Amino acid sequence: MNKQLLRVGEAADVLAVSRWTIYRWVEDGRLEGTKIGRGSLRVFRASLDRLVQRNKTHELNLSL
């Protein structure tokens, strides 16, 4: 079962970026997140998927 909300570290692992990049992308609006409790940030899994789809490149033809 895929989690709907990811911790910042989990989101960073999925995208292979730093935790600080996740914080910056949420602040910039590239990712959607929500505060839980006294300020713990969670990132919506769906926003990660949308980010990947928006930035997806076509497969390269690597046959030599």
URLINMO-V59004 format. One record per residue. RES is the residue in one small letter. PSI is psi in radians with two decimals (none if undefined). BURIAL is # if it has 24 or more other C-alpha atoms within 12 Angstrom, else .. D_LAST is the distance of its C-alpha to the last C-alpha in whole Angstrom. Layout:
<<RES & PSI & BURIAL & D_LAST> <RES & PSI & BURIAL & D_LAST>>
This chain:
<<m & 2.21 & . & 40> <n & 2.34 & . & 38> <k & 2.47 & . & 40> <q & -0.54 & . & 41> <l & 2.28 & # & 42> <l & 2.53 & # & 40> <r & 2.79 & # & 42> <v & -0.76 & # & 40> <g & -0.67 & . & 39> <e & -0.76 & # & 37> <a & -0.70 & # & 36> <a & -0.71 & # & 34> <d & -0.75 & . & 33> <v & -0.74 & . & 31> <l & -0.05 & # & 30> <a & 0.82 & . & 29> <v & 3.06 & . & 31> <s & 2.82 & . & 35> <r & -0.66 & . & 38> <w & -0.58 & . & 39> <t & -0.71 & . & 36> <i & -0.82 & # & 37> <y & -0.77 & # & 41> <r & -0.75 & . & 40> <w & -0.61 & # & 38> <v & -0.78 & # & 41> <e & -0.65 & . & 43> <d & -0.20 & . & 41> <g & 0.08 & . & 41> <r & -0.51 & . & 37> <l & 2.67 & # & 38> <e & 2.36 & # & 41> <g & 3.09 & # & 43> <t & 2.64 & # & 47> <k & 2.39 & . & 49> <i & 2.28 & . & 51> <g & -2.29 & . & 54> <r & 0.60 & . & 55> <g & 0.04 & . & 52> <s & 2.19 & . & 49> <l & 2.39 & # & 46> <r & 2.51 & # & 44> <v & 2.36 & # & 41> <f & 2.23 & # & 40> <r & -0.68 & # & 37> <a & -0.61 & . & 37> <s & -0.55 & # & 37> <l & -0.80 & # & 34> <d & -0.72 & . & 32> <r & -0.71 & . & 33> <l & -0.77 & . & 31> <v & -0.79 & . & 28> <q & -0.71 & . & 28> <r & -0.52 & . & 29> <n & 0.19 & . & 26> <k & 2.37 & . & 23> <t & 2.80 & . & 20> <h & 2.57 & . & 18> <e & 2.45 & . & 15> <l & 2.51 & . & 12> <n & 1.81 & . & 9> <l & 0.21 & . & 6> <s & 2.34 & . & 4> <l & none & . & 0>>
